[in-house]
Amino acid sequence: MLLSREPIGAGPRRRDFLRVGGLALAGIDLPRLLGNETSRREVSCIVLFQNGGASQLDTFDPKPEAPSEVRGTSSAISTSVPGVRISGLLPHTAKIMHKFSVIRSMHSDEAIHERARQYIFSGTRPRNDLLQPSFGAVMSKEFGASHGLPPFVVIPERDVSAEAGFLGPAYDPFVAGNPNAKTFSVKDLTIPLGMPLEEAQARKRLLAELDAEFKSVEKSPLIDSMDEFYQKAFDLIASPAAKKAFDIGAEPEKLRDRYGRTPVGQGCLLARRLTEAGVRLTTVFQGGYDTHVEHEKNTKPIAADFDQAFPALLEDLEQRGMLSNTLVLVIGDFGRTPKINFSGGRDHWPRSFSVALAGLGVQGGRVIGKTDATASEPVDRPVTIEDLGATVYQALGINVNKEYHANGRPVRINKDGKPVHELFV
């Protein structure tokens, strides 16, 4: 069964109607990304997503005493917190352990990528009849846009698991693209090449006329809500503040080098720029963690990229006085199998994995939970995905028991999660 990305019963989407008619405004796909601006709560979130699922053994839960087929060749190194060790693949991260905390006892029962991502991006177990809204979509709905910027941004590309789900396309993310690309530009902030402003305005008028015709034959709350969003789309195109926020080239070369000239490095730097400008939640995807073969060979370069970007982000946020108002969350699909397989890889392992958190009241240097001798199972303070979701919402000041409606039925944004209070006290 297909997962619903629209309010149930919403009927045909006008965007699909336009696509069939060939009348969509090329390059202008912003309205669904912008919410109302009634709330100005100054909290934000940056999510670093390790796409595919990072190994707990090669990040924050090494087991140096385990057999070689479990521990691999990576060492465990001391950190800036006495008695705490993490993977030797993360030497720069180890030096700033006092700035962030780790939950080592995360566990889940979702071993399929798509469902696992839906689960951890929303803090709510996936359903077959509708897609739960991600943290970014909930922030968009609760807090709205700020300073004319989209409230929810993904870098470099979108993922269906990190979208608005049943809340509807108005709360979907704005797609920034790859800021490490030599030709980086944000397509939706620019009128399509060769199209003069007058033509764009004429198409806007045509769109308004089509709206009226479409509404006369199809009544839908989704359609009724789109006019305001399209107006904001044009406002964003003309916004100097938006263009400035996405202009990563304005950053000093030395700072760009400090983050690393990689997709995740420049993605984290752009996330900091966007957060500083008023974006509520930015997700930076780093791929490459789905290492079913040659795990160690494939993990070392992506770990090195993360190890440069993550410390640079935390230190930059702190130096700018932003870390106290910004939650930084490092998550992935799940963990990897404790035992290396016959292809030298590690397979999916949701039963035990680690996440890292910093900022917005999270105390640094904490290690929550413990796993067994092979990082196979939690043996102390197990933490569920729902618990992580409740923790995120509590930190952001969002009611964990908040309910929205899909087809007239109440749906909670989190079900029975308990915030991990040890992170904050």
C-alpha positions as CSV (number, residue, x, y, z in Angstrom):
1,M,0.0,0.0,0.0
2,L,1.3,3.4,-0.9
3,L,2.1,5.8,1.9
4,S,0.0,8.9,1.8
5,R,1.8,12.2,1.5
6,E,-1.4,14.2,1.3
7,P,-4.3,14.7,3.7
8,I,-6.5,11.7,3.3
9,G,-9.4,12.4,1.0
10,A,-7.8,15.5,-0.5
11,G,-8.5,14.5,-4.0
12,P,-6.5,15.4,-7.1
13,R,-3.5,17.7,-6.4
14,R,-3.5,20.9,-8.4
15,R,0.3,20.4,-9.1
16,D,-0.5,17.1,-10.8
17,F,-3.2,18.8,-12.8
18,L,-0.7,21.5,-13.9
19,R,1.9,18.9,-14.8
20,V,-0.6,17.2,-17.1
21,G,-1.4,20.5,-18.8
22,G,2.3,21.5,-19.1
23,L,1.5,24.8,-17.4
24,A,3.5,24.5,-14.2
25,L,5.9,27.3,-13.5
26,A,9.3,25.7,-14.3
27,G,11.8,26.1,-11.5
28,I,9.2,27.5,-9.0
29,D,8.3,24.7,-6.6
30,L,8.3,26.7,-3.3
31,P,4.8,27.3,-2.1
32,R,4.4,24.0,-0.3
33,L,7.6,24.7,1.6
34,L,6.4,27.9,3.3
35,G,4.1,28.1,6.4
36,N,2.5,31.0,8.2
37,E,4.7,33.4,10.1
38,T,2.6,33.9,13.2
39,S,5.1,32.3,15.6
40,R,8.5,33.7,16.2
41,R,9.9,31.3,18.7
42,E,13.7,31.5,18.3
43,V,14.7,27.8,18.5
44,S,16.1,25.8,15.7
45,C,17.5,22.3,14.8
46,I,20.1,20.9,12.6
47,V,19.9,17.2,11.8
48,L,23.0,15.4,10.4
49,F,21.6,12.2,8.9
50,Q,24.0,9.3,8.3
51,N,22.1,7.8,5.4
52,G,22.2,4.0,5.3
53,G,22.9,3.6,9.0
54,A,26.3,4.1,10.7
55,S,28.0,1.3,12.6
56,Q,27.8,1.9,16.4
57,L,31.2,0.1,16.7
58,D,32.8,2.6,14.3
59,T,31.3,5.7,15.8
60,F,30.3,6.1,19.4
61,D,30.3,2.6,20.9
62,P,33.5,0.8,20.1
63,K,34.3,-2.5,21.8
64,P,38.1,-2.9,21.8
65,E,37.9,-6.0,23.9
66,A,35.6,-7.8,21.5
67,P,36.8,-10.5,19.0
68,S,38.4,-9.1,15.8
69,E,35.4,-10.2,13.7
70,V,33.3,-7.8,15.8
71,R,35.6,-4.9,16.6
72,G,37.3,-4.8,13.2
73,T,40.6,-2.9,12.9
74,S,39.4,0.4,14.3
75,S,40.8,1.4,17.6
76,A,39.0,3.0,20.6
77,I,40.4,6.4,21.6
78,S,40.1,8.6,24.6
79,T,38.0,11.7,24.4
80,S,37.9,15.1,26.2
81,V,35.7,13.4,28.8
82,P,37.6,11.2,31.2
83,G,36.7,7.6,30.9
84,V,34.8,7.9,27.7
85,R,36.1,6.4,24.5
86,I,34.8,6.5,20.9
87,S,36.0,5.1,17.6
88,G,39.5,5.9,16.5
89,L,38.0,6.9,13.1
90,L,36.8,10.1,14.9
91,P,39.8,11.8,16.4
92,H,38.6,15.4,16.0
93,T,35.2,14.5,17.4
94,A,36.8,12.9,20.4
95,K,38.4,16.2,21.3
96,I,35.0,17.9,21.6
97,M,33.2,15.1,23.4
98,H,32.5,17.6,26.2
99,K,30.3,19.6,23.9
100,F,27.8,16.8,23.0
101,S,26.3,13.7,24.5
102,V,25.6,10.2,23.2
103,I,22.8,7.7,23.6
104,R,24.4,4.3,23.1
105,S,21.3,2.2,23.9
106,M,19.0,3.2,21.0
107,H,17.0,0.2,19.7
108,S,14.2,-0.4,17.1
109,D,12.6,-3.3,15.2
110,E,12.6,-1.6,11.8
111,A,15.3,-3.0,9.6
112,I,14.1,-1.7,6.2
113,H,15.7,1.6,5.2
114,E,12.5,3.5,4.2
115,R,10.5,2.5,7.3
116,A,13.5,3.0,9.6
117,R,14.0,6.5,8.3
118,Q,10.3,7.3,8.6
119,Y,10.5,6.1,12.2
120,I,13.5,8.0,13.3
121,F,12.7,11.2,11.4
122,S,9.3,11.5,13.1
123,G,9.8,9.6,16.4
124,T,6.6,7.7,15.6
125,R,6.2,4.1,14.4
126,P,5.4,4.0,10.6
127,R,1.9,3.2,9.5
128,N,0.7,1.7,6.2
129,D,-2.2,4.1,5.8
130,L,-0.4,7.4,6.1
131,L,3.0,9.0,6.5
132,Q,3.8,10.7,9.8
133,P,5.2,14.2,9.6
134,S,8.9,14.6,10.2
135,F,10.4,16.9,12.9
136,G,11.0,19.6,10.3
137,A,7.4,19.5,9.1
138,V,6.1,19.8,12.7
139,M,8.4,22.7,13.3
140,S,7.1,24.3,10.1
141,K,3.5,24.0,11.3
142,E,4.2,25.0,14.9
143,F,6.6,27.9,14.4
144,G,6.1,29.0,10.8
145,A,8.6,30.9,8.6
146,S,11.0,33.5,9.9
147,H,12.5,36.5,8.0
148,G,11.0,35.3,4.8
149,L,12.9,32.1,4.7
150,P,11.5,28.6,4.3
151,P,11.2,27.0,7.8
152,F,12.4,23.5,6.7
153,V,15.3,22.9,4.4
154,V,17.1,19.7,3.3
155,I,20.6,19.4,1.9
156,P,21.4,18.2,-0.7
157,E,18.3,16.3,-1.8
158,R,14.9,15.4,-0.4
159,D,13.9,12.0,1.0
160,V,10.3,10.9,1.3
161,S,11.0,9.9,4.9
162,A,11.8,13.5,5.9
163,E,8.7,15.2,4.5
164,A,5.4,16.5,5.8
165,G,3.4,13.3,5.4
166,F,-0.3,13.8,6.1
167,L,0.2,17.5,7.0
168,G,0.3,18.2,3.3
169,P,2.9,19.7,0.8
170,A,2.7,23.1,2.4
171,Y,5.0,21.8,5.1
172,D,7.4,19.8,2.9
173,P,11.1,20.9,2.9
174,F,12.8,23.3,0.6
175,V,15.6,21.5,-1.3
176,A,18.9,23.4,-1.3
177,G,21.1,21.2,-3.5
178,N,24.7,20.4,-3.0
179,P,26.6,23.4,-1.7
180,N,30.0,21.7,-2.4
181,A,29.3,21.7,-6.2
182,K,31.3,24.2,-8.2
183,T,28.2,25.4,-9.9
184,F,26.0,25.5,-6.7
185,S,22.9,27.6,-7.0
186,V,19.5,27.2,-5.4
187,K,17.2,26.6,-8.4
188,D,14.0,27.7,-6.7
189,L,15.5,31.2,-5.8
190,T,16.1,31.9,-9.4
191,I,13.6,32.5,-12.3
192,P,14.4,29.8,-14.9
193,L,17.1,30.8,-17.3
194,G,15.8,32.8,-20.3
195,M,12.5,33.6,-18.6
196,P,12.1,37.4,-18.1
197,L,10.4,38.6,-15.0
198,E,7.4,39.8,-17.0
199,E,6.8,36.2,-18.3
200,A,7.0,34.8,-14.8
201,Q,4.5,37.3,-13.7
202,A,2.2,36.4,-16.7
203,R,2.5,32.8,-15.7
204,K,1.5,33.7,-12.2
205,R,-1.6,35.4,-13.5
206,L,-2.4,32.4,-15.6
207,L,-2.0,30.1,-12.6
208,A,-4.4,32.3,-10.6
209,E,-7.0,32.0,-13.4
210,L,-6.5,28.2,-13.5
211,D,-6.9,28.1,-9.8
212,A,-10.4,29.6,-10.1
213,E,-11.4,27.1,-12.7
214,F,-10.0,24.2,-10.8
215,K,-11.7,25.2,-7.5
216,S,-15.0,25.4,-9.3
217,V,-14.9,21.7,-10.0
218,E,-12.9,20.3,-7.1
219,K,-13.3,21.6,-3.5
220,S,-10.3,20.7,-1.3
221,P,-8.7,22.3,1.7
222,L,-5.4,21.6,0.1
223,I,-6.3,23.6,-3.0
224,D,-7.7,26.4,-0.9
225,S,-4.5,26.7,1.0
226,M,-2.2,27.1,-2.1
227,D,-2.8,30.7,-3.1
228,E,-1.0,32.2,-0.1
229,F,1.9,29.8,-0.6
230,Y,2.4,30.7,-4.3
231,Q,2.4,34.4,-3.3
232,K,5.1,33.7,-0.8
233,A,7.0,31.7,-3.4
234,F,7.3,34.8,-5.6
235,D,8.2,36.9,-2.6
236,L,11.0,34.5,-1.8
237,I,12.4,34.7,-5.3
238,A,12.6,38.4,-4.9
239,S,14.0,38.3,-1.4
240,P,17.5,39.6,-0.9
241,A,17.6,38.0,2.6
242,A,16.9,34.5,1.1
243,K,19.6,34.9,-1.6
244,K,22.0,36.1,1.1
245,A,21.3,33.2,3.4
246,F,22.0,30.6,0.7
247,D,25.1,32.3,-0.6
248,I,27.7,30.0,0.9
249,G,30.4,31.7,-1.2
250,A,30.2,34.7,1.1
251,E,31.9,32.6,3.9
252,P,35.7,33.0,4.4
253,E,37.8,30.4,2.5
254,K,39.5,29.4,5.8
255,L,36.2,28.6,7.4
256,R,35.0,26.6,4.4
257,D,38.2,24.7,4.6
258,R,37.7,24.1,8.3
259,Y,34.3,22.4,7.6
260,G,35.8,20.4,4.8
261,R,35.3,20.7,1.1
262,T,32.9,17.8,1.0
263,P,29.1,17.6,0.6
264,V,28.6,17.0,4.3
265,G,31.2,19.7,5.3
266,Q,29.7,22.4,3.1
267,G,26.2,21.1,3.9
268,C,26.9,21.7,7.6
269,L,28.3,25.2,6.9
270,L,25.2,26.1,4.8
271,A,23.0,24.7,7.6
272,R,24.7,27.1,10.1
273,R,24.1,30.0,7.7
274,L,20.4,29.1,7.2
275,T,19.9,28.6,11.0
276,E,21.5,32.0,11.6
277,A,19.2,33.6,9.1
278,G,16.0,32.1,10.5
279,V,15.4,28.6,9.1
280,R,13.8,26.4,11.8
281,L,15.1,22.9,10.8
282,T,17.8,21.9,8.4
283,T,18.6,18.3,7.5
284,V,22.0,17.5,6.0
285,F,22.2,14.1,4.5
286,Q,25.5,12.2,4.3
287,G,25.4,9.1,2.3
288,G,27.6,6.0,2.1
289,Y,26.8,4.2,5.4
290,D,25.0,1.2,3.9
291,T,28.2,-0.9,3.9
292,H,27.1,-4.5,3.2
293,V,30.5,-5.1,1.5
294,E,34.0,-3.8,2.4
295,H,32.8,-2.0,5.4
296,E,36.1,-0.7,6.6
297,K,37.3,0.5,3.2
298,N,34.0,2.3,2.6
299,T,33.6,3.7,6.1
300,K,37.0,5.4,6.6
301,P,36.5,8.2,4.1
302,I,33.0,9.1,5.1
303,A,33.9,8.9,8.8
304,A,36.8,11.3,8.0
305,D,34.4,13.7,6.3
306,F,32.0,13.6,9.3
307,D,34.9,13.9,11.7
308,Q,35.8,17.2,10.1
309,A,32.3,18.6,9.6
310,F,30.7,17.8,13.0
311,P,33.3,19.4,15.3
312,A,33.5,22.5,13.0
313,L,29.7,22.9,13.2
314,L,29.5,22.7,17.0
315,E,32.4,25.0,17.5
316,D,31.1,27.5,14.9
317,L,27.7,27.5,16.5
318,E,29.2,28.0,20.0
319,Q,31.5,30.8,18.9
320,R,28.5,32.6,17.4
321,G,26.4,32.2,20.5
322,M,23.9,29.9,18.6
323,L,24.4,26.5,20.3
324,S,22.3,27.4,23.3
325,N,19.3,27.9,20.9
326,T,20.1,25.2,18.3
327,L,19.6,21.4,18.8
328,V,22.1,19.4,16.8
329,L,21.0,15.8,16.2
330,V,23.2,13.1,14.6
331,I,21.0,10.1,13.6
332,G,20.9,7.4,10.9
333,D,18.5,4.6,9.8
334,F,19.8,2.1,12.4
335,G,23.1,0.4,13.4
336,R,25.2,-2.2,11.7
337,T,25.6,-5.9,12.6
338,P,28.2,-6.5,15.3
339,K,29.8,-9.3,13.3
340,I,31.5,-8.6,10.0
341,N,29.9,-10.7,7.2
342,F,31.7,-12.9,4.6
343,S,31.9,-9.9,2.2
344,G,33.7,-7.8,4.8
345,G,30.6,-5.8,5.3
346,R,28.2,-5.0,8.1
347,D,24.4,-5.5,7.5
348,H,21.4,-3.8,9.0
349,W,21.1,-3.9,12.8
350,P,18.2,-2.0,14.4
351,R,18.5,-3.7,17.8
352,S,21.4,-1.5,19.0
353,F,22.8,1.8,17.7
354,S,24.0,5.2,18.8
355,V,22.9,8.8,18.3
356,A,24.5,12.1,19.3
357,L,22.9,15.3,20.5
358,A,24.2,18.8,21.4
359,G,22.9,22.3,22.1
360,L,19.5,23.7,23.3
361,G,19.9,22.5,26.9
362,V,21.6,19.2,26.2
363,Q,24.5,18.8,28.6
364,G,27.8,17.8,27.0
365,G,29.9,14.8,27.9
366,R,27.1,12.5,28.9
367,V,26.8,8.8,27.8
368,I,23.3,7.4,28.2
369,G,22.8,3.7,28.2
370,K,25.1,0.8,27.7
371,T,25.3,-2.2,25.3
372,D,26.7,-5.7,25.8
373,A,30.2,-6.8,25.0
374,T,29.6,-6.9,21.2
375,A,27.3,-3.8,20.9
376,S,24.5,-6.2,20.0
377,E,21.8,-5.3,22.6
378,P,21.2,-2.6,25.2
379,V,21.9,-3.9,28.7
380,D,21.2,-0.6,30.5
381,R,18.8,2.3,30.0
382,P,17.3,1.2,26.6
383,V,15.9,4.1,24.6
384,T,13.2,3.8,22.0
385,I,12.7,5.8,18.9
386,E,9.6,7.2,20.5
387,D,11.7,8.3,23.5
388,L,14.1,10.1,21.1
389,G,11.2,11.8,19.4
390,A,9.8,13.0,22.8
391,T,13.3,14.2,23.7
392,V,13.6,16.3,20.5
393,Y,10.1,17.8,20.9
394,Q,10.7,18.6,24.5
395,A,14.0,20.4,23.7
396,L,12.2,22.4,20.9
397,G,9.4,23.4,23.2
398,I,6.7,21.4,21.3
399,N,4.0,19.6,23.2
400,V,4.9,15.9,23.0
401,N,1.1,15.0,23.2
402,K,0.3,17.4,20.3
403,E,-2.4,16.0,18.0
404,Y,-3.1,16.8,14.3
405,H,-5.9,15.4,12.2
406,A,-5.9,13.2,9.1
407,N,-9.3,12.7,7.5
408,G,-10.9,14.0,10.6
409,R,-9.2,11.6,12.9
410,P,-6.7,12.7,15.6
411,V,-3.1,11.6,15.1
412,R,-0.5,12.2,17.8
413,I,3.0,13.4,16.8
414,N,4.5,11.1,19.4
415,K,3.0,8.1,21.1
416,D,4.1,7.1,24.6
417,G,7.7,8.4,24.2
418,K,9.5,9.5,27.4
419,P,12.1,12.3,27.1
420,V,15.6,11.3,28.1
421,H,15.9,13.6,31.0
422,E,19.5,12.7,31.8
423,L,20.6,14.7,28.8
424,F,19.3,17.9,30.3
425,V,20.2,17.8,34.0
